[in-house]
C-alpha cells in the first residue's frame, strides 16, 4: 500500500510539473497597457479631435452655410458626414462613436487627392 501511495504521489508530481511548463514559446504575448482592439488600431490611426473634425468639415460641409448644423464631432455630425459621403447605413462602417470611425473616414475619404 505504501508503494502505491508513493507511486501515485510521484505520478501526480510529474503531471503537475509537466502542466506548469506547457506555455508555448511561440504563443502571442499580451501587449501591456492596451485595453482593446480599438485602442491597438487607433495607436497608429487617426484620433478624433477638434482639428480633425474641422478638417473634415471643410471638405464635407455639414452645416447650412448660415452657422446652423450639428455640433462638430457629435453623433449627429458623424451621421451627416456619412450621408454626405453616400455611405450612411453601410454595415461595413465602424461604429459612429468610435475612434475607428475617424480613422476609417480619414483613410477612405479625406486622404484622397
C-alpha positions as CSV (number, residue, x, y, z in Angstrom):
1,X,0.0,0.0,0.0
2,X,2.9,2.4,0.8
3,X,4.4,1.7,-2.7
4,X,1.1,2.6,-4.3
5,X,0.9,5.9,-2.4
6,X,4.5,6.8,-3.2
7,X,4.0,5.8,-6.9
8,X,0.7,7.8,-7.2
9,X,2.4,10.8,-5.5
10,X,5.3,10.7,-8.0
11,X,2.8,10.4,-10.9
12,X,0.8,13.4,-9.6
13,X,4.0,15.4,-9.1
14,X,5.2,14.7,-12.6
15,X,1.8,15.5,-14.0
16,X,1.6,18.9,-12.2
17,X,5.2,19.7,-13.1
18,X,4.6,18.9,-16.8
19,X,1.4,21.0,-16.9
20,X,3.2,24.0,-15.4
21,X,5.6,24.0,-18.3
22,X,3.1,23.9,-21.1
23,X,3.5,27.6,-22.0
24,X,4.4,27.7,-25.7
25,X,7.3,29.9,-26.6
26,X,5.5,30.9,-29.8
27,X,2.3,32.0,-28.1
28,X,1.3,35.6,-28.7
29,X,2.4,38.0,-26.0
30,X,-0.1,40.3,-24.4
31,X,0.6,43.9,-25.2
32,X,0.9,45.9,-22.0
33,X,-1.2,49.0,-21.4
34,X,-3.6,48.0,-24.2
35,X,-7.3,47.6,-23.2
36,X,-9.0,46.9,-26.5
37,X,-8.5,46.1,-30.2
38,X,-9.8,49.5,-31.0
39,X,-7.0,51.1,-28.9
40,X,-4.4,49.0,-30.8
41,X,-5.9,50.1,-34.1
42,X,-6.0,53.8,-33.3
43,X,-2.5,54.0,-31.9
44,X,-1.3,54.3,-35.4
45,X,-4.5,55.7,-36.8
46,X,-6.5,59.0,-36.8
47,X,-7.5,60.3,-33.5
48,X,-10.8,62.1,-33.2
49,X,-10.1,65.6,-32.2
50,X,-11.2,69.2,-32.9
51,X,-8.5,69.8,-35.6
52,X,-9.6,66.6,-37.4
53,X,-13.3,67.5,-37.2
54,X,-12.6,70.9,-38.6
55,X,-10.6,69.4,-41.5
56,X,-13.4,67.1,-42.4
57,X,-16.0,69.8,-42.1
58,X,-14.0,71.9,-44.6
59,X,-14.2,69.1,-47.1
60,X,-17.7,67.7,-46.3
61,X,-19.9,70.7,-45.5
62,X,-22.3,69.6,-42.7
63,X,-24.0,73.0,-42.0
64,X,-26.3,75.2,-44.0
65,X,-23.8,78.0,-44.6
66,X,-25.5,80.2,-42.0
67,X,-24.0,78.7,-38.9
68,X,-26.6,76.1,-38.4
69,X,-25.8,72.4,-38.3
70,X,-24.8,69.7,-35.9
71,X,-22.0,70.2,-33.4
72,X,-18.6,69.1,-34.7
73,X,-17.8,65.5,-33.7
74,X,-21.3,64.7,-32.3
75,X,-23.0,61.5,-33.4
76,X,-25.4,63.7,-35.5
77,X,-22.5,65.4,-37.2
78,X,-20.9,62.0,-37.9
79,X,-24.1,60.7,-39.4
80,X,-24.3,63.8,-41.6
81,X,-20.8,63.2,-42.8
82,X,-21.7,59.6,-43.7
83,X,-24.8,60.9,-45.5
84,X,-22.8,63.5,-47.5
85,X,-20.3,60.8,-48.4
86,X,-23.0,58.5,-49.5
87,X,-22.1,55.7,-47.0
88,X,-24.8,56.1,-44.3
89,X,-26.2,52.7,-43.4
90,X,-23.3,50.7,-44.8
91,X,-22.8,47.7,-42.5
92,X,-19.0,47.8,-43.0
93,X,-18.8,51.3,-41.4
94,X,-17.2,51.4,-38.0
95,X,-19.4,52.5,-35.1
96,X,-20.2,56.2,-35.2
97,X,-18.9,56.9,-31.7
98,X,-15.5,55.2,-32.1
99,X,-12.0,56.4,-33.0
100,X,-12.1,53.7,-35.6
101,X,-14.8,55.7,-37.4
102,X,-12.5,58.7,-37.6
103,X,-9.6,56.6,-38.9
104,X,-11.9,54.9,-41.5
105,X,-13.2,58.2,-42.8
106,X,-9.8,59.8,-42.8
107,X,-8.2,56.9,-44.7
108,X,-11.0,56.2,-47.1
109,X,-12.2,59.8,-47.9
110,X,-10.0,62.6,-46.5
111,X,-6.6,61.3,-47.6
112,X,-7.6,61.1,-51.2
113,X,-6.3,63.9,-53.5
